[in-house]
Amino acid sequence: MHDSGSISGQENDLDEDHFDDLQSDEEPEPEVKPYMALLHSLSESSMPKAKRRKLSHSDEVSGGGYHETDDSDEAEPKDVDLAIEDESESEEGTNEIPEAPVDDDEEDPSDPFDSHFSNADEAAISGKVEAVQRNQWRLKRAVTNRSRVVFMHPEDGNSKEFPSSTSIAGPSSVKLKQRLKLSSTSVMPNFDEVQMQLAPMVFNYQDVFYCQRTVDNSESLRKLVSLHVLNHVFKTRDRVLKNNARLAKEGEDTELELRDQGFTRPKVLFLLPTRQSCAKVVSSLVELCQPEQQENRKRFEESFIEKDPAFGKDKPADFKELFEGNDDDMFRLGLMFTRKTLKYFAPFYRSDIIFASPLGLRMAIGSEEEKGKKKMDFDFLSSIELIVMDQADALLMQNWEHVEFIFEHLNLHPREAHDYDIGRVRNWYLENLSKHFRQTIVLSAYNTPELSELMRSHCQNWAGKLRLQPEYSGEIQRLGVKVKQTFSRFDSPSVDTDPDARFSYFVAAIVPYLVKRAKDITGVLIFIPSYLDFVRVRNFFATSPSLANITFGTISEYADVPEASRARSHFLNGRHRVLLYTERAHHFRRNQIKGVKSIIMYALPDNPLFYREIAGGYLAKSEQDMSLEAGQGSVRVMFSKYDAMKLERVVGSQRVGKMLAERGDTFDFV
């Protein structure tokens, strides 16, 4: 089933993640002359002088900030944190003129790289960009391969460009650089089912929000994205080198106008949760492109890879994938490609790809409030054309404000000149339209309001954007133990007042039950996803006279290991009748809590696996320990209409609509 239509402004129908809601209406921007925006933003004193010099066989070709080398003898930065230091000296390299690529570097209108970036139809794209700026999109929904697909394309009056149904069998069917096609087909001769589903969207430079990432398909997704990233980097780099050679051949007085680059060299940004996840992506890149040399490889392995397993068999697969290995979430890394060499730890301004955690990149950018330190620097993000967020659900468990900050500083005009040739900068960079050409790929295990808002507000690609998420059967059927599950809906007038409405319902409906059974109650686990809600409930337990006879313990993400162990012990032996437990504490530790007899969920977890592990795993463990009679365990869940996405993953796509709309507010499952 699918429908289509034209929308302007916000959608009126209930969409569980508001992906279809777009930016607030804006007045159409006045026509901007190509160079005016840049000339006003940079003073003449900081403007680089375009240089074109005759080259002999003993000279190095340079153009627009691109210096092509095979090997670099420059001093290496001693720490990853020095990767963004702006170094003015030129790279040392060979004394030969780099040969222009001859294999497949001619412009091809059917190549998505050329049609999107290099040789785009300005008239057609202008209409799409204006439609995006006016917040006018065309919407289509479809169900394919057990996935719900929502596709949005700018409504420019001629828009018929919905996702291609053409199947892509493998790398040989994609317009790749010839040398990349040869190396990648030996590693990945054919695409698997997931890769075939996403390849048309990824290689056509549409924004993709994929909400079906799992441990099993993670490697397939990494390889597909890595192939696309390499193809983009190689085509960008080789086009610049080809044009360098053309300018060298024509001489100083040439009137050639070659628009082939941005303000700075970095074109791809990976946002990843841990160093180990970074190492996995780099491994896929290396496997696909097979560079002849890898500079600083040993240092990279020492800094990013830990081979010794750190966890036992009791930890779930998704936990091991994220935290096994080097789980440091403070890193950044620049990767530079030359003709034969892949160089690790390149300075950002000479890197082709930047890898970073949100915290690492936020620290690299700096802050205006940091007195006595260098000023903020985010110019290296000015020319990002492709951004990939892998394991976005894990990034949500870190500081999400860092992600928002990074996106707010993408594709801005640089505040300083960085050795570019203004005559080579593409017009849409000069006109401050680069955010409409950037492709964003988000890979997550599930959808959340934060991710939906990111796609709504920061993904303004004229080629369109898609969301793919599965039909959920529900976790309530997968607990592995007989449990009475009661879902109670409370009224919440708005998103802003939802925390207050939730707390009021908790005090009015849940607390009296605890007070009534204060003498014989034991083994009650109260699961609270939000730390702010956790603090509110904890303070209420500590100060409310009605709860004075109920002892309680707490485990949050900020509790150290001894404190958490002590709380679990007191809960097991009955010294604490109630245990308050947060979602982030479970995410980072996956504690095995014993003695659980009943569970109260202040709100559902974002991760549906947590519902199964807590509601099913903890109660099953209590039955095995004979501390709970079989079938006597219970789960009580509080939810509002703003929990639609969480609720769907737990109860299933077929039930969620009725539970949100029916008059009754209590739903029981066994």
Buried (B, 14 or more C-beta within 10 A) or exposed (E): EEEEEEBEBBBEEEBBBBBBBBBEEEEEEEEEEBEEBBBEBBEEEEEBEEEBEEBEEEEBBBBBBBBBBBBBEBEBBEEBBEBBEBEEEEBEBEEEBBEBBEEBBEEBEEBBBBBBBBBBEEEEBBBBBBBBBBBBBBBBBBEEEEBBBBBBBBBBEEBEBBBEEEEBEBBEBBBBBEBBBBBBBEBBEEBBEBBBBBBBBBBBBBBBBBBBBBBEBBBBBBBBBBBBBBBBBBBBBBBBBBBBBBBBEEEEEEEEEBBBBBBBBBBBBBBBBBBBBBBBBBBBBBBBBBBEEBBBBEEBBEBBBBEEEEEEEEBBEBBBBBBBBBBBBBBBBBBBBBBEBBBBBBBBBBBBBBBBBBBBBBBBBBEEEEEEEEEBBBBBBBBBBBBBBBBBBBBBBBBBEBBBBBBEBBBBBBBEBBBBBBBBBBBBBBBBBBBBBBBBBBBBBBBBBBBBBBBBBBBBBBBBBBBBBBEBBBBBEEBEBEBBBBBBBBEBEEEEEBBEBBBBBBBEEBBEEBBEBBEEBBBBBBBBBBBEBBBBBBEBBEEEEEBEEBBBBBBBBEBEEEBBEBBBBBBBEEEBBBBBBBBBBBBBBBBEBBBBBBBBBBBBBBBBBBBBBBBBBBBBBBBEEEBBEEEBBBBBBBBBBBBBBBBBBBBBBEBBEEBBEEEEEEBEBE
